[in-house]
């Protein structure tokens, strides 16, 4: 598993530095969650780590699995399946945490997202990205930036700033009677 994570981190670093080519394409890290393929913009991805060493925080909403210590920083880990309204993900052999950086009100936050498995870095041409569907999706339409066409299949490209909105997650936490101060820690 650790070799897989190292190889994936190398692919993320190579994609960010432009070593994989340029042109009029956007690069995305793809991963599976509940049998579906999702993608996030590579520029939001900081690293991929093995699932583990998670500290659960009492009285947090269900979508917050806990926090990890990432080089001295407290990073909350979000279960995307629960965030999307499904039941919680089961930890499996290839389960990992993708550390993404989101910016809200000019403040950068590192947040971990729990995924079933990371697939690869894909380049998707802008012409191969369709607008999100207005109905029929299993997740909120505002969470979807677009539908990327790759090899006659669709990849759901997430609007990661909306999915991981610290303000919205704090409101949800307060509705359930808890605080979300840990998510605001960078």
C-alpha positions as CSV (number, residue, x, y, z in Angstrom):
1,X,0.0,0.0,0.0
2,X,2.7,2.5,0.9
3,X,4.4,2.0,-2.6
4,X,1.0,2.7,-4.2
5,X,0.6,6.0,-2.2
6,X,4.2,7.0,-3.0
7,X,3.5,6.4,-6.7
8,X,0.3,8.3,-6.6
9,X,2.0,11.2,-4.8
10,X,4.7,11.2,-7.5
11,X,1.9,11.4,-10.2
12,X,0.3,14.3,-8.4
13,X,3.6,16.1,-8.1
14,X,4.4,15.5,-11.8
15,X,1.0,16.7,-12.9
16,X,1.3,19.9,-10.8
17,X,4.7,20.6,-12.2
18,X,3.6,20.2,-15.8
19,X,5.7,17.1,-16.5
20,X,2.8,15.3,-17.9
21,X,2.2,17.7,-20.8
22,X,0.2,20.8,-21.3
23,X,-2.2,22.0,-23.9
24,X,-5.9,23.0,-23.4
25,X,-6.6,20.2,-20.9
26,X,-7.3,20.2,-17.2
27,X,-5.8,17.7,-14.9
28,X,-7.8,15.8,-12.4
29,X,-7.1,13.2,-9.7
30,X,-9.7,10.5,-10.0
31,X,-11.0,8.2,-7.3
32,X,-13.8,5.8,-6.6
33,X,-16.4,6.2,-3.9
34,X,-19.3,3.8,-3.6
35,X,-18.6,2.3,-7.0
36,X,-18.7,5.6,-8.8
37,X,-15.8,7.5,-10.3
38,X,-15.2,11.1,-9.1
39,X,-12.5,13.7,-9.9
40,X,-11.0,16.8,-8.2
41,X,-8.8,19.4,-9.8
42,X,-5.2,18.4,-9.4
43,X,-4.3,21.9,-8.2
44,X,-6.4,21.4,-5.1
45,X,-4.6,18.1,-4.2
46,X,-1.7,18.3,-1.8
47,X,-1.0,14.6,-1.2
48,X,-2.5,11.2,-0.8
49,X,-1.9,9.2,2.4
50,X,-2.8,5.8,3.7
51,X,-5.9,5.5,5.8
52,X,-5.0,5.2,9.5
53,X,-4.0,7.0,12.7
54,X,-7.4,8.7,12.8
55,X,-8.5,10.3,16.1
56,X,-12.2,10.3,16.5
57,X,-13.8,13.5,18.0
58,X,-16.9,13.0,20.1
59,X,-20.1,14.7,19.2
60,X,-19.1,15.6,15.6
61,X,-21.5,15.2,12.7
62,X,-21.4,11.8,10.9
63,X,-19.5,13.1,7.9
64,X,-16.5,14.0,10.1
65,X,-14.6,10.8,10.6
66,X,-12.0,12.4,12.9
67,X,-8.7,14.2,12.6
68,X,-5.1,13.3,11.7
69,X,-1.8,14.8,12.6
70,X,-0.2,15.8,9.4
71,X,3.3,17.0,10.2
72,X,2.1,18.8,13.3
73,X,-1.1,20.2,11.8
74,X,-4.5,19.0,12.8
75,X,-6.4,18.0,9.6
76,X,-10.1,17.0,9.7
77,X,-11.0,13.9,7.6
78,X,-14.4,14.0,5.9
79,X,-16.2,10.9,4.8
80,X,-17.5,12.0,1.4
81,X,-20.1,9.2,1.2
82,X,-21.8,10.6,4.3
83,X,-21.3,14.2,3.0
84,X,-23.2,13.1,-0.1
85,X,-26.0,11.6,1.9
86,X,-25.1,7.9,1.8
87,X,-24.2,5.6,4.5
88,X,-20.6,5.7,5.8
89,X,-17.7,4.2,3.9
90,X,-16.2,1.0,5.0
91,X,-12.5,1.0,5.4
92,X,-10.9,-1.4,2.9
93,X,-7.4,-2.3,1.8
94,X,-7.2,0.5,-0.8
95,X,-9.0,3.2,1.3
96,X,-6.9,6.3,1.6
97,X,-7.1,10.0,2.5
98,X,-6.7,12.6,-0.1
99,X,-5.5,15.9,1.4
100,X,-7.0,18.8,-0.4
101,X,-6.6,22.5,0.0
102,X,-9.7,24.7,0.0
103,X,-9.8,28.5,0.2
104,X,-12.6,30.2,2.0
105,X,-12.6,34.0,2.5
106,X,-8.9,34.0,1.6
107,X,-8.0,31.5,4.3
108,X,-6.5,28.2,3.2
109,X,-7.7,25.0,4.9
110,X,-6.2,21.5,4.5
111,X,-9.0,18.9,4.7
112,X,-8.7,15.2,4.2
113,X,-11.3,13.3,2.2
114,X,-11.8,9.6,2.7
115,X,-12.1,7.7,-0.6
116,X,-12.4,4.0,-1.5
117,X,-9.4,4.0,-3.8
118,X,-7.4,6.6,-5.8
119,X,-7.3,5.7,-9.5
120,X,-5.1,8.0,-11.6
121,X,-4.4,11.5,-12.8
122,X,-6.4,12.2,-16.0
123,X,-6.2,15.0,-18.5
124,X,-9.7,16.0,-19.7
125,X,-10.1,18.5,-22.5
126,X,-12.5,21.3,-21.7
127,X,-14.6,20.2,-24.7
128,X,-15.1,16.8,-23.1
129,X,-16.7,18.3,-19.9
130,X,-20.5,18.5,-19.9
131,X,-22.5,20.7,-17.5
132,X,-23.8,18.9,-14.4
133,X,-27.2,17.3,-14.7
134,X,-30.1,19.2,-13.3
135,X,-31.7,16.1,-11.9
136,X,-31.0,12.4,-11.3
137,X,-27.6,12.8,-9.6
138,X,-27.0,11.0,-6.3
139,X,-25.3,14.1,-4.9
140,X,-26.3,17.8,-4.8
141,X,-26.1,19.5,-8.2
142,X,-24.0,22.3,-6.7
143,X,-21.3,19.8,-5.7
144,X,-20.8,18.9,-9.3
145,X,-18.6,21.1,-11.5
146,X,-19.2,19.0,-14.6
147,X,-19.3,15.5,-16.1
148,X,-16.0,14.6,-17.8
149,X,-16.2,12.2,-20.7
150,X,-13.4,9.6,-20.6
151,X,-13.3,6.5,-22.8
152,X,-17.1,6.5,-23.3
153,X,-17.7,6.8,-19.5
154,X,-18.5,9.8,-17.3
155,X,-16.4,11.0,-14.4
156,X,-18.1,13.3,-11.9
157,X,-15.9,16.3,-11.5
158,X,-16.5,17.8,-8.0
159,X,-16.7,21.4,-7.1
160,X,-14.4,20.8,-4.2
161,X,-14.8,24.4,-2.7
162,X,-18.6,23.7,-2.3
163,X,-18.3,20.1,-1.1
164,X,-15.8,21.1,1.6
165,X,-17.2,24.5,2.4
166,X,-16.0,25.1,6.0
167,X,-18.8,27.6,6.6
168,X,-21.5,25.1,5.5
169,X,-20.0,22.2,7.4
170,X,-19.9,24.5,10.5
171,X,-23.6,25.3,10.1
172,X,-24.4,21.6,9.7
173,X,-22.4,20.8,12.8
174,X,-24.2,23.5,14.8
175,X,-27.6,22.2,13.7
176,X,-26.6,18.8,15.1
177,X,-25.6,20.5,18.4
178,X,-21.9,20.4,18.0
179,X,-19.0,22.7,17.1
180,X,-16.7,22.4,14.2
181,X,-13.7,24.4,15.5
182,X,-11.4,21.6,14.4
183,X,-12.1,22.1,10.7
184,X,-11.0,25.7,10.9
185,X,-7.6,24.6,12.2
186,X,-5.1,24.7,9.4
